[in-house]
Amino acid sequence: MMSTRATLHTVKLNNSFRLNGVDFVLSAGTHLVEADEENIAEISFSIYRRVCTTITLPKIMPIRNSGRF
């Protein structure tokens, strides 16, 4: 049986940013990042491998591209 865990972090981004697959610039602000990890059972000590990372955006509000990107 594969053991999994999720860790949550709040990150504050001071600048607007882009993500692959999103066609517009995202606003700066505080966002929740969740990392899902699974335990590697073949090893004699506890170690986890990240299998998914998700960022939650409170509102997706496109802003104008200022030409900085």
C-alpha positions in Angstrom: 0.0 0.0 0.0 1.4 3.4 -1.0 1.3 6.1 1.7 0.6 9.6 0.6 0.7 13.1 2.2 -0.2 16.6 1.2 1.6 19.7 2.4 0.2 23.2 2.1 2.2 26.4 1.9 1.0 30.0 1.5 3.3 32.0 -0.9 3.3 35.7 -1.5 4.3 36.8 -5.0 5.2 40.4 -5.3 5.1 40.5 -9.1 2.6 39.4 -11.7 3.6 36.1 -13.4 2.9 33.7 -16.2 2.1 30.0 -16.2 2.6 27.6 -19.1 -0.8 26.9 -20.7 -2.4 30.2 -19.5 -2.8 32.8 -22.1 -2.6 35.9 -19.8 -0.5 37.4 -17.0 -1.7 36.5 -13.5 -1.8 39.0 -10.7 0.6 39.2 -7.8 -0.7 38.3 -4.4 -1.0 35.5 -1.8 -1.6 32.0 -3.2 -2.0 28.6 -1.7 0.4 25.9 -3.0 -0.3 22.2 -2.3 2.3 19.4 -2.9 1.1 15.8 -3.0 3.8 13.2 -2.2 3.9 9.5 -2.0 6.1 7.3 0.2 8.8 5.3 -1.4 8.3 2.0 0.4 11.3 0.1 -1.1 13.7 2.1 1.2 14.4 1.3 4.9 13.8 4.9 5.9 11.0 7.3 5.3 11.3 9.3 2.0 8.7 10.9 -0.2 8.5 11.7 -3.9 6.5 14.6 -5.1 3.8 13.5 -7.6 1.7 16.7 -8.0 2.0 20.4 -7.2 -1.1 22.7 -7.4 -1.4 26.5 -7.0 -4.8 27.9 -6.0 -5.5 31.3 -7.4 -8.2 33.2 -5.5 -9.5 34.9 -8.6 -8.2 34.6 -12.1 -8.2 38.3 -13.2 -6.2 38.9 -16.3 -4.1 42.1 -16.2 -2.7 44.0 -19.1 0.8 42.9 -20.3 3.1 45.8 -19.5 5.7 44.5 -21.9 7.9 43.3 -19.1 7.5 39.7 -20.0 
